[in-house]
Each structure stands twice: as C-alpha cells, then as structure tokens.
Amino acid sequence: MRRGALDGLRIADFSRVLAGPYATMLLGDLGADVVKVERPGIGDETRAWHPPADSDGTSTYFLSVNRNKRSVVLDLTTDSGREQARVLVAECDVVVENFRPGTMERLGLGYEELRARKPELIYCSISGFGSGEGAAIPGYDLLVQAVGGLMSVTGTADGEPVKAGVALVDVITGLHASLGVLAALRHRDATGQGQRVEVNLLGSLLSAMVNQASAFAVAGVIPGRMGNAHPSIAPYETLPTADRPIALAVGNDRQFAALAEVVGNAGLALDGRFRTNADRVAHRAELRDILTKRLSAAGADHWSTVLLSAGVPAGPVNTLDDAFAFARKLGLPGIVDMPAAPADGEGSRPSRQVAHPIALSGTPAQYRLPPPRLGQHTTQVLRGRSDGPDRASV
C-alpha cells in the first residue's frame, strides 16, 4: 500500500480529552505512529464520557479522536513509570502534552529536560490560557468560549449568549497544534534542530474570531449577537420557508439579482434599498420581511434546488443524518468503516469513523488502527518494538 505523508514519524502523545487527541489523530491519519500514554485504570477521561457509547461501553466522544493510535498505560506518579516515559520519548520525534503548565516539569518530563537528552525533539504543549499569568486557569472549552468572546456574538440579539454546539475551540486549537508541529518538523528537516511549540485555547479562539476580532482591533467595534445574520453581508442568514429554514449566503450583487429573479421579484435588485450590499445591510430587516413572504410559497428543498441552479448559495438547515446523506450524495466519504486490527492479546473492535478531511493525491489519509482499548499496546511498545503499527489497509 502507499506510504503515508508522515510515515516514519513517531509521536509520544501525553494528551487527553480533545484538542491534543484531535491533533495527534490527524497526524496519525497521515502516517505517523502515535503512542497514546494513558493513566492506569482510568486512561483518557473521555473514555467514560457517555452516553452515547458503543456496544463495549466506550464513549463515542473518545472514539471520535483516537483512531490510528496505540495505547500504553504508564503510571507517571512512579519513578519506573517516568523512566519508561523517558525511554519512549527517546524513540520519538514529537511529544504532545496538554497537562496544566508546570505538570510535565514536575514529573521530570518537561521540555528543557527532554531537549537536553534529545536536541532534535519537537515538543508541543497545549494549554488553556498560556504558561504565564493564566497557567492556573483550567482550560475547558465552554469557559474559553465565554471569556474569549465567542458566546457574546453567538445567539439571538434578545436572547442569552450561546455556546457553539461542539467544542469548537478545542478543535481549532488541535488544528493549530498540528500545524505548529508540521512547521517545527520542516525546520528540523532543514537544520536538525528541534523546538517547543506552544498553543493555547484563548489565543486560538481570538485568532479564529477573524472578522469579528478584526472589527475590534482595527475599528474599535465591539460586535454583538445577531442570531444567524452577518454583520457585513445581507442576505447572509437563515430564513423560514414553508417547512424548515433555509440558509442564504448571498455574497455579491450578481447573486442577489439571481435570488430576486428566482423568488419572482426581479425588481428587488434595482430597488435603491437593496442595490448594493451596503444598501442591503442597511435595510436588512425590510429585505428579510420581503424574502420571507416569497419563500413561504414552497419548502426548503425546492428553494435550495432552484437557487443553486441559478448560482445562489443556498441550502436547508440539516440535521446530522441529513448532513451525512448530503455528503454521500456529493461523493464525499463522510463515514468510513474500520475493521478490527491485529493487536497484542485481546483483539481490537471494528469502528465507524468520520473521514479525515484532507485529500492528498499521493499520500492519502489511512485508517490503520481503530481507537485502542486502554493499555492495549503496552506490552508491544514497552518490549521495544519501534516499527509502529501494522499497516493494514482499510
């Protein structure tokens, strides 16, 4: 089978919950051998975050971010466990950890100590609020969405602040962590020197707030909640139809003219209130009322079909089952089924997984190992097998 883009790369993954595990899973999908270090008896705490769970009682939360990894149980509170961890790191290219800042140093596994043993090591630390004044603040996604401003722009204008429906900040931070690791590896390839990569949830969120953050940084504007509307584009929101809401993402005047034509009111594009995007933003409430009346004549699927045919970005507000069905209709993988893989002792289970989002023509993502049972590969790894997992293709 084809080699992965990161074949030969080995990662000691001391992270748990979401941001770190998501980053290392993405790297594992691209070929890296990821060794997940877990606590005795407990492991990654997300193993018990259920319902829902699979037939073995493992939470779907854990299963979502831990494929293509080997699980090793080490007790880092003991001298022998810490020494085993150092031996493992000595055989790895990358360390990823998301303990509270200072914890790895107290364990004798901090960056400076490990770098002294292996100068080429890439050491990625993920924290909630950095390693300075915010080091003691717990890094939970909900907390960061609140203090980082995301909830202040999410929800209806007359309602309460609302969090995103998933741990979005953790996911964004995981993406930043994987990008930082790849950049550090590129530098190491050129110079032979390792380095420390540090990312934090708050900094990742502020960067991901893009136009909203820039509105404040550049113009001093403090944005607020607008429901599903956009502060700078109209119509760019959800509107009701005869059955369920439809999302309209009209980004230019040509698209607006096509929208007006499809809904049977071509004159809207010539109306002084709606001629340009700035005009439409200024008169968004009037425009919304007009479009809502027109869209009430048919359902969301009808309008989506005719609007897309006319070049207007539009689509129904889907439930998750509809979303995966839509991906299949478009020929996108969506979900992949992973068979059980060979393992030490007790065999692993098959697993349904959400597909890796990056398509590479020469080194595509691979689904080699289903999410591991706790400690499933401890014996294999501690015996010194550094050749990585079996590369059975799915």
SEDREN-903259 format. One line per 10 residues: number of its first residue (from 1); for each residue x, y, z of N, C-alpha, C. Coordinates in steps of 0.2 Angstrom, whole numbers. Example, Ala and Ser with C-alpha at 12.3 -4.5 7.8 and 13.67 -1.06 7.14 Angstrom:
2
1 = 66:-28:39:62:-22:39:66:-16:39; 64:-11:35:68:-5:36:64:0:39
//
This chain:
394
1 = 4:-6:0:0:0:0:4:6:0; 1:12:-2:5:18:-2:8:20:5; 13:24:5:16:26:11:12:32:13; 11:34:20:8:40:22:13:46:22; 10:52:21:15:58:21:19:58:27; 17:55:33:21:56:39:24:49:41; 24:44:37:27:38:38:34:39:41; 36:35:46:42:36:50:43:41:55; 37:45:56:37:49:61:34:46:67; 36:47:73:34:44:79:32:49:84
11 = 26:49:87:24:54:92:22:50:99; 25:53:104:23:51:111:17:56:113; 11:54:114:5:58:115:3:57:122; 5:62:126:3:63:133:-4:67:134; -7:68:129:-13:72:129:-19:68:130; -25:72:132:-31:68:133:-37:73:132; -43:71:132:-49:75:131:-49:76:123; -48:83:121:-50:84:114:-44:87:110; -42:93:112:-38:97:107:-31:93:105; -28:90:110:-22:86:109:-24:80:105
21 = -28:76:107:-30:70:104:-32:71:97; -36:76:95:-38:78:89:-32:79:84; -27:83:87:-21:85:83:-17:78:82; -16:74:86:-12:68:85:-16:63:81; -23:63:81:-26:58:77:-25:61:69; -26:67:68:-25:70:61:-18:68:59; -13:68:63:-6:67:61:-5:59:60; -9:55:64:-9:48:64:-12:46:57; -17:49:55:-21:48:49:-16:48:43; -11:53:44:-7:55:38:0:50:39
31 = 0:45:43:5:40:43:9:40:49; 9:45:54:13:45:60:11:39:64; 16:36:68:14:31:73:13:35:80; 7:35:82:6:39:88:5:34:94; 9:35:99:8:31:105:5:35:111; -1:33:112:-5:37:117:-4:34:124; -1:39:128:1:37:135:-5:38:140; -8:33:143:-14:34:147:-12:32:155; -17:35:159:-16:33:166:-19:26:168; -16:23:173:-18:16:174:-26:16:177
41 = -30:12:175:-37:11:177:-41:16:174; -39:22:172:-44:27:170:-43:29:163; -36:30:161:-35:32:154:-37:39:153; -38:40:146:-41:47:144:-48:47:147; -49:52:151:-56:53:154:-62:53:150; -61:54:143:-66:54:139:-69:47:137; -65:42:139:-67:35:138:-74:34:142; -75:38:147:-81:37:151:-86:43:150; -85:47:145:-90:52:144:-95:50:140; -100:47:143:-106:44:139:-112:45:143
51 = -118:44:140:-120:42:134:-118:48:128; -118:45:122:-119:39:119:-112:35:120; -113:28:119:-107:24:119:-108:18:114; -102:15:112:-103:9:108:-105:3:112; -105:-3:108:-108:-9:112:-103:-11:117; -97:-9:118:-92:-11:123:-92:-6:129; -97:-1:128:-97:4:134:-92:10:133; -88:10:128:-83:16:127:-87:22:124; -86:28:126:-90:33:124:-88:35:116; -93:37:113:-92:39:106:-87:46:106
61 = -87:49:111:-83:55:112:-76:53:111; -74:48:115:-67:45:115:-65:43:108; -70:39:105:-69:36:98:-68:41:93; -71:47:94:-70:52:88:-64:54:87; -59:54:92:-52:57:91:-46:53:93; -47:46:92:-42:42:95:-40:36:90; -42:36:84:-40:31:79:-33:32:78; -30:27:74:-23:27:72:-18:28:78; -20:25:84:-15:26:90:-14:20:93; -9:19:97:-8:13:101:-8:16:108
71 = -11:12:112:-12:14:119:-7:11:124; -4:15:128:1:12:133:-1:15:140; -1:11:145:-3:13:151:4:14:155; 5:20:158:11:22:162:9:25:168; 11:24:174:10:27:180:15:33:181; 14:39:179:19:44:179:20:47:186; 16:44:191:17:46:198:23:42:201; 26:37:197:31:32:200:37:34:196; 43:32:199:49:33:196:50:28:190; 47:22:190:48:17:185:44:20:179
81 = 38:22:180:33:25:175:36:31:172; 40:35:175:43:41:172:49:39:168; 52:34:170:58:32:167:56:28:160; 51:24:161:48:21:154:46:27:150; 43:32:152:41:38:148:47:41:144; 52:42:148:58:45:145:61:40:140; 61:33:141:63:29:136:59:29:130; 53:30:131:48:31:125:50:37:121; 50:42:124:52:49:121:58:48:117; 63:45:120:70:44:116:69:41:110
91 = 63:37:109:62:34:102:57:38:98; 55:44:100:50:48:97:53:54:94; 50:57:89:51:63:86:48:69:89; 42:67:91:37:73:94:34:71:100; 34:75:105:30:75:111:24:80:111; 18:77:112:12:82:113:9:81:120; 8:86:123:5:86:130:1:92:131; -5:91:135:-9:96:137:-11:96:145; -6:94:149:-6:95:156:-7:102:158; -9:104:164:-8:111:166:-1:113:166
101 = 1:119:164:8:121:164:11:120:170; 17:117:169:21:115:175:21:108:177; 16:104:175:15:97:177:20:93:174; 22:94:168:27:89:165:34:91:168; 35:97:170:41:99:173:42:95:180; 37:95:183:37:92:190:38:85:189; 36:82:184:37:75:183:43:73:180; 47:78:178:54:77:175:53:75:168; 48:78:165:47:76:158:46:83:154; 48:88:157:47:95:154:52:96:148
111 = 50:101:144:54:102:138:62:103:139; 64:107:143:71:108:144:75:101:146; 72:97:150:75:91:152:75:86:146; 70:86:143:70:81:137:74:83:131; 74:90:130:78:93:125:86:91:126; 88:92:133:94:90:134:96:83:132; 92:79:133:93:72:131:93:71:123; 88:75:120:87:74:113:86:81:110; 91:84:107:90:91:105:86:92:99; 85:86:95:80:87:89:73:86:90
121 = 71:85:97:64:84:99:60:90:97; 54:88:95:48:93:94:44:92:100; 42:97:104:39:97:110:33:101:110; 27:99:109:21:103:108:17:103:115; 16:109:117:12:110:124:6:114:122; 0:111:124:-7:114:123:-9:116:130; -11:122:131:-14:124:137:-20:128:136; -24:130:142:-30:134:141:-28:141:140; -24:144:144:-23:151:144:-15:153:144; -11:149:142:-4:150:141:0:148:148
131 = 6:149:148:10:147:153:12:152:158; 10:158:157:11:164:161:6:165:167; 3:171:167:-2:173:172:-8:168:172; -10:165:166:-16:161:165:-14:154:166; -8:152:169:-7:145:169:-11:141:174; -14:144:179:-18:141:184:-25:140:182; -27:143:177:-34:143:175:-36:137:171; -41:133:173:-42:127:169:-44:128:162; -42:124:157:-44:125:150:-49:121:148; -55:123:149:-61:120:147:-65:124:141
141 = -67:120:136:-69:124:130:-75:129:132; -80:127:136:-85:131:137:-83:138:141; -78:137:145:-75:143:149:-72:147:144; -68:145:139:-65:149:134:-69:152:129; -75:148:127:-80:152:123:-83:158:127; -84:157:133:-87:163:137:-82:168:138; -76:167:141:-71:173:142:-68:175:136; -68:171:130:-64:173:124:-69:177:119; -75:178:121:-79:182:117:-84:179:112; -83:172:111:-87:169:106:-94:169:108
151 = -96:167:114:-103:167:116:-106:174:116; -102:179:116:-105:186:115:-108:188:108; -105:184:103:-108:185:97:-112:179:94; -114:174:98:-117:169:97:-124:168:100; -130:168:96:-136:168:99:-140:174:96; -146:174:98:-151:180:96:-149:186:100; -151:192:96:-150:198:99:-153:199:106; -159:196:107:-163:197:113:-163:191:117; -158:187:116:-158:180:120:-151:180:124; -150:175:127:-144:174:131:-138:172:126
161 = -132:173:129:-126:171:125:-126:163:124; -124:161:119:-125:154:117:-118:151:115; -116:145:118:-110:142:115:-111:138:109; -106:137:105:-106:133:99:-108:126:101; -112:122:96:-114:116:98:-109:110:99; -103:112:97:-97:107:98:-92:111:102; -87:107:104:-81:110:107:-76:113:102; -79:119:99:-76:121:93:-69:124:95; -68:127:101:-61:130:102:-56:124:103; -58:119:106:-53:113:106:-51:111:99
171 = -56:110:95:-55:108:88:-50:113:84; -51:119:85:-47:124:82:-40:124:85; -40:123:91:-33:123:94:-29:117:92; -33:111:91:-30:105:89:-27:106:82; -31:109:78:-28:111:71:-22:115:71; -22:120:76:-16:125:76:-10:121:79; -11:116:84:-6:112:86:-3:107:81; -7:104:77:-4:100:71:0:104:66; -3:110:65:1:115:60:8:117:63; 8:118:70:14:120:73:19:115:73
181 = 17:108:74:21:103:74:24:102:67; 20:102:62:22:101:55:27:107:53; 26:113:55:31:119:54:38:117:58; 37:115:64:43:113:68:47:108:64; 44:103:62:47:97:58:50:99:52; 47:104:48:50:107:42:57:110:44; 57:114:50:63:117:52:68:112:54; 66:107:57:71:102:59:74:98:53; 70:97:48:72:94:42:78:99:39; 77:105:40:82:110:37:88:111:41
191 = 87:111:48:93:112:52:95:107:57; 91:102:58:92:97:63:90:99:70; 87:105:71:86:107:77:78:106:79; 77:104:85:70:104:87:68:110:90; 62:111:93:60:117:96:53:115:100; 51:120:104:45:119:108:39:123:104; 34:120:103:28:123:100:23:124:106; 20:130:107:15:131:112:9:134:109; 3:131:110:-3:134:108:-8:134:114; -12:139:114:-17:139:120:-24:140:117
201 = -29:138:121:-36:139:118:-38:146:117; -36:151:122:-38:158:121:-35:161:115; -29:160:114:-26:163:108:-29:160:102; -30:154:102:-33:150:96:-40:153:94; -44:154:99:-50:157:98:-50:164:96; -46:168:99:-45:175:97:-43:176:89; -39:171:87:-37:171:80:-43:169:76; -46:164:78:-52:161:74:-58:166:74; -58:171:78:-64:176:78:-63:180:72; -58:180:68:-56:183:61:-60:190:61
211 = -65:191:57:-68:197:55:-70:201:62; -73:197:66:-76:200:72:-70:203:77; -65:199:77:-59:201:81:-56:207:77; -55:207:71:-53:212:67:-57:219:68; -63:218:68:-68:224:69:-66:228:75; -64:224:81:-62:227:87:-55:230:86; -50:226:84:-43:228:84:-42:234:79; -46:234:74:-44:239:69:-49:246:70; -55:244:71:-60:250:71:-63:251:78; -61:247:83:-64:248:90:-71:246:91
221 = -74:242:86:-81:240:86:-81:233:90; -86:233:95:-87:228:99:-94:224:96; -93:219:93:-99:216:90:-103:212:95; -110:211:93:-114:208:97:-118:202:94; -123:200:97:-126:194:94:-131:196:89; -131:193:84:-136:194:78:-140:188:76; -140:183:80:-143:177:78:-139:174:72; -143:172:66:-139:169:61:-137:174:55; -138:181:57:-137:186:52:-129:187:52; -127:191:47:-120:193:46:-119:200:47
231 = -114:203:51:-114:210:52:-112:214:46; -109:210:41:-107:214:35:-110:212:28; -114:207:28:-117:204:22:-124:203:23; -128:205:18:-135:203:18:-138:202:11; -142:197:10:-145:192:15:-139:186:16; -137:185:22:-132:180:23:-135:178:30; -140:173:30:-143:171:36:-148:165:35; -151:163:40:-157:158:38:-163:161:38; -168:159:34:-174:162:33:-179:156:33; -186:157:36:-191:152:36:-193:151:29
241 = -195:144:28:-199:143:21:-205:139:23; -209:136:19:-215:133:20:-214:127:25; -208:124:26:-207:118:30:-201:119:35; -195:121:33:-190:122:38:-185:127:35; -181:130:39:-177:135:37:-172:134:32; -170:139:28:-165:138:23:-160:143:24; -154:142:23:-148:146:23:-147:150:16; -146:156:16:-145:160:10:-138:163:12; -133:162:7:-126:165:8:-125:169:2; -128:175:1:-128:179:-5:-122:184:-4
251 = -117:183:-7:-110:187:-6:-109:192:-11; -113:193:-16:-112:199:-21:-118:201:-25; -118:206:-28:-124:209:-32:-127:204:-37; -122:201:-40:-125:196:-46:-129:190:-42; -126:188:-37:-130:183:-33:-137:185:-31; -137:192:-29:-143:194:-26:-148:195:-32; -146:197:-38:-150:198:-43:-153:191:-45; -149:186:-45:-152:179:-47:-157:177:-41; -156:179:-35:-160:177:-30:-167:181:-31; -167:187:-33:-173:191:-34:-177:188:-40
261 = -173:186:-45:-177:183:-51:-180:176:-49; -177:172:-45:-179:165:-43:-185:166:-39; -186:171:-34:-191:171:-30:-197:176:-33; -196:178:-39:-201:181:-43:-202:188:-41; -197:192:-40:-197:199:-38:-190:202:-41; -189:201:-48:-183:204:-50:-181:211:-49; -187:215:-48:-186:222:-46:-182:224:-40; -182:219:-35:-178:220:-29:-171:222:-31; -168:219:-36:-161:221:-37:-160:228:-39; -165:231:-42:-165:238:-44:-168:243:-39
271 = -170:240:-33:-173:244:-28:-167:248:-24; -168:254:-23:-162:258:-20:-161:256:-14; -165:252:-10:-164:250:-3:-159:244:-4; -159:240:-9:-156:234:-10:-151:233:-16; -149:239:-19:-145:239:-25:-138:236:-23; -135:238:-18:-128:236:-16:-128:232:-10; -123:229:-8:-123:225:-2:-123:230:4; -120:236:4:-121:240:9:-128:243:10; -131:244:4:-138:245:5:-142:240:8; -141:234:6:-145:228:9:-143:227:17
281 = -137:228:19:-135:228:26:-139:233:30; -140:239:27:-143:245:30:-151:244:31; -153:240:26:-161:238:26:-162:231:27; -158:228:31:-159:220:31:-166:218:34; -168:222:38:-175:220:41:-180:220:36; -180:225:32:-185:226:26:-184:220:21; -178:219:20:-177:214:15:-179:207:17; -177:206:24:-179:199:27:-187:198:26; -191:203:28:-198:203:28:-200:201:20; -197:204:16:-199:203:9:-198:196:7
291 = -192:194:8:-189:187:6:-193:182:10; -195:183:16:-199:178:20:-205:176:17; -209:182:15:-215:181:11:-215:177:5; -210:178:1:-209:174:-5:-207:167:-4; -203:166:1:-200:159:2:-206:155:6; -211:158:8:-216:154:11:-220:150:6; -219:151:0:-223:148:-5:-221:141:-6; -215:139:-4:-213:132:-5:-208:130:0; -206:124:1:-201:121:6:-194:122:4; -190:121:9:-183:122:9:-179:118:3
301 = -181:112:2:-178:108:-3:-179:111:-10; -186:113:-11:-187:116:-18:-183:122:-19; -183:127:-14:-179:133:-15:-172:132:-15; -169:127:-12:-162:125:-12:-160:123:-19; -164:119:-22:-163:116:-29:-163:122:-34; -168:126:-34:-169:131:-39:-164:137:-38; -162:138:-32:-157:143:-31:-150:141:-33; -148:135:-31:-142:133:-33:-141:132:-40; -147:130:-44:-146:130:-51:-145:137:-54; -147:142:-50:-147:149:-53:-140:152:-50
311 = -136:148:-47:-130:151:-44:-130:154:-38; -135:153:-34:-136:157:-27:-134:152:-22; -129:153:-18:-128:148:-12:-133:148:-7; -136:142:-7:-142:141:-3:-142:133:-1; -145:132:5:-146:125:7:-150:125:13; -154:119:14:-158:118:20:-154:118:27; -157:119:32:-153:118:39:-154:110:41; -149:107:39:-150:99:40:-149:97:47; -152:91:49:-149:88:55:-143:84:53; -140:81:58:-133:77:56:-134:71:51
321 = -140:68:52:-141:62:47:-142:65:40; -145:70:40:-146:73:33:-139:76:30; -135:78:35:-129:81:33:-124:75:30; -124:70:33:-120:64:31:-123:61:24; -130:61:24:-133:59:17:-131:64:12; -131:70:13:-129:75:8:-122:74:6; -117:73:11:-110:71:9:-110:65:4; -114:60:6:-114:54:1:-116:56:-6; -121:60:-6:-124:62:-12:-119:66:-17; -115:69:-13:-109:73:-17:-103:69:-18
331 = -103:63:-16:-97:58:-17:-92:59:-12; -93:62:-7:-88:63:-1:-89:58:3; -83:56:6:-83:50:11:-87:50:17; -87:55:20:-92:56:26:-90:51:32; -92:45:31:-91:40:36:-87:34:33; -82:31:37:-78:26:35:-79:20:40; -79:14:38:-79:8:42:-72:5:43; -70:5:49:-63:2:50:-64:-5:53; -61:-10:50:-62:-17:53:-57:-18:59; -58:-23:63:-54:-24:69:-47:-25:66
341 = -42:-23:70:-35:-24:68:-31:-28:72; -26:-32:70:-22:-36:74:-19:-32:80; -19:-36:86:-17:-32:92:-13:-37:97; -10:-35:102:-7:-39:107:-13:-41:111; -13:-48:113:-18:-50:117:-25:-50:114; -29:-46:118:-36:-46:116:-37:-41:109; -41:-44:105:-41:-41:98:-45:-34:99; -44:-30:94:-47:-23:94:-54:-24:91; -58:-19:91:-65:-19:88:-65:-15:82; -70:-17:78:-71:-13:72:-74:-6:74
351 = -74:-1:70:-76:5:72:-79:9:66; -84:13:67:-86:18:62:-83:25:63; -80:28:59:-76:34:60:-78:39:55; -78:46:57:-79:51:52:-73:52:48; -73:53:42:-67:53:37:-63:59:38; -56:58:37:-51:63:38:-53:68:32; -52:75:34:-55:80:29:-50:82:24; -44:80:24:-39:82:19:-38:76:14; -38:78:8:-37:74:2:-30:75:-1; -26:70:-1:-19:71:-4:-19:66:-9
361 = -17:68:-15:-17:64:-21:-11:58:-21; -6:60:-17:0:55:-17:0:51:-11; -2:54:-5:-1:51:1:-8:52:5; -13:49:3:-19:50:6:-19:47:13; -24:50:17:-25:48:24:-27:40:24; -25:37:29:-26:30:30:-29:28:37; -33:23:37:-37:21:43:-34:14:45; -29:14:49:-25:8:50:-27:5:57; -28:9:62:-30:6:68:-36:9:71; -41:5:73:-47:8:77:-45:11:83
371 = -49:15:87:-47:18:93:-45:12:98; -40:12:102:-37:7:106:-41:6:112; -41:0:115:-43:-1:121:-38:1:126; -40:3:132:-35:5:137:-29:0:138; -23:3:137:-17:-1:138:-16:-7:133; -20:-7:127:-20:-12:123:-13:-14:120; -9:-9:119:-2:-10:116:4:-9:121; 2:-9:127:8:-8:132:13:-13:131; 12:-19:131:17:-24:131:21:-23:124; 17:-22:119:21:-22:112:26:-16:112
381 = 24:-10:115:28:-4:115:34:-5:120; 32:-7:126:37:-7:131:43:-13:129; 41:-18:125:46:-23:123:51:-20:118; 50:-13:116:55:-10:112:53:-11:105; 47:-13:103:45:-13:96:44:-6:93; 48:-3:89:48:4:87:46:4:80; 44:-2:77:42:-2:70:35:1:69; 31:2:74:25:5:73:19:0:72; 13:2:70:8:-2:70:8:-6:63; 4:-12:63:4:-15:56:0:-10:52
391 = 2:-10:45:-1:-5:41:-6:-9:36; -11:-12:39:-16:-15:36:-21:-10:32; -22:-10:26:-26:-5:23:-34:-6:24; -37:-1:24:-45:-2:25:-48:0:18
//
